[in-house]
Amino acid sequence: MKVDRLYRRAFLPLALGAMLVVSSGASAQPQTQPTQPTTLRPPSSSDTAKPPKFRMYFTVLVIGLLMLGANGIPTKRGHQD
């Protein structure tokens, strides 16, 4: 019974240690150096689609009308005037 408990307690650290040993060999490999330096360039797009102007103008119009409508709501001030 005691051996079984000892085995269960030691299994997780031993398994993690084995994984660390196996993975450390892969990370310690030297990286290959490129023969020529490469310059990074942004990707070129062949199609520059214009945003739909109707939808933009409609959205601005709706937001503007909502702002004017909210401004036009009368305030209830009561007897404190």
VENPE-V784962 format. One record per pair of residues at least 12 apart in sequence whose ideal C-beta (glycine too) atoms are under 6 Angstrom apart, sorted by the first residue. I is the first residue (numbers start at 1). J is the second residue. If there is no record, write none. Layout:
# VENPE-V784962
I_J + I_J
This chain:
# VENPE-V784962
none
